[in-house]
Structures are given as structure tokens and as C-alpha cells.
């Protein structure tokens, strides 16, 4: 099972890198592929993982109101995403 998580930090504050690293920590338990900037596809084992990530991101966004994020519905099959250019580095993580 997979779902998409993507985020944006609405202001270029001195906290931007700290916020970004905090968000990355929230998905560090999962395998993921980063297709664009802060656009990740996570590999999960159960629906409870989606809820867990949502709760983690909500906690971060309460602490840092400049965070906006999106979680897609869960999908169970392979996708046919068309990606023009994959990032050269840091595009995959295995937990």
C-alpha cells in the first residue's frame, strides 16, 4: 500500500530547514521515494500508518503554523506516474 505526502513551508523563515528536517523525521520509519521537492510516496503496511503520519504532521503543523501539507488516499496498486526528471540524489529511503 502507498500514499502521497507533500508539504510546503509558507514562509522563508530561519526555521525553514529545521521545519523541513522535523517533517522528514516524521516519515523516517517508512520506505519512500521523493519525486519532486517535498513530494513523497510512502510504502506502508496498513491503514494505521496513514493515520500515524497524519497525526504526526498535525502535531508539527500545530508547532509551526507555516506548514501546509497534503496526504493522498491510500492506494493498493502500482501507479503509472509520469515523472519527467527524477532527482539525482536523495530520492529513495529504506527504513
N, C-alpha and C positions, 0 to 999 in steps of 0.2 A: 504494500500500500504506500501511496505517496501523497504529498500535498505541497503546495507552494507557500512559501513565506517570503514576504518582501517588506522592506521598510525604507523610510525616508526620515531624515532629521531635518526639520523645517527651518532651522537657523544655523548659520555657520558660527557657532559659539566656540569658546575654548574647550567646551566639554564634548564636542562632536566626536573626537576619536575615542574618548572614554565611553560615551554612549554606544558607539558602534561596537567596541570591544565587549561591552556588557551584553548587548544583544547577541553577539556571536557566542558568548558563553552559554546563552540560553538554548542553543541548538547543538552544543558540542557533544552531547550524548548520542547524536544521530549521524548516520551517513548522509551526506548531502552533495549536491552538485550546484555550483554557482554559475548561472548562465549570463547574468548581467549584473553589474554593480552590486546592489544588495537584493538580488533576486535569487532565491534558493529553492531547490526541490529537495525535500527531505524524504528519506526512506523510513517508514515507521512500521511497527509490528501490530498495533491495534489502535482503535479509535481513541483510546485513553491517551495516547501520545499526542494527538491533535489537541485535546483538551489541556494537557500538561503544557504544551508550548503556548497555547493561548493564554493560560493563566500566568505563565512566566512573563510573556510580553506585556500583559496588562499591568503586572507589578512594576515592570521597568517604565512603562509609559506613565504610571502614576508618579514615579520619582522624577522623570524627565518629560514634561508635557510637550516638548518639541518633537517627540517621537510619534510618527504615524506608521501604521503597519497594516498589512493585508495577509489573511490566511485564506487559501482556497479551500473548497470542499475536498474531501479525501477521494482519490480515485484509485481503482484497483488494477488497472491495466497499464501496459506500456503506452507512452504517448508519442505523438508524432510532431513534437515541437520542431519548428524550423528556426535554427539559430544561425545567423549569418557569420558571426565570428565568435568563437569561444575564447575566453580569457586564456592567456598563455600560462599564467601561474595562479596557484591558489584556487583552482576551480573545483576541487574534489576533496572530500574529507571522509575518512573511515573512522568510525568510533571504536 
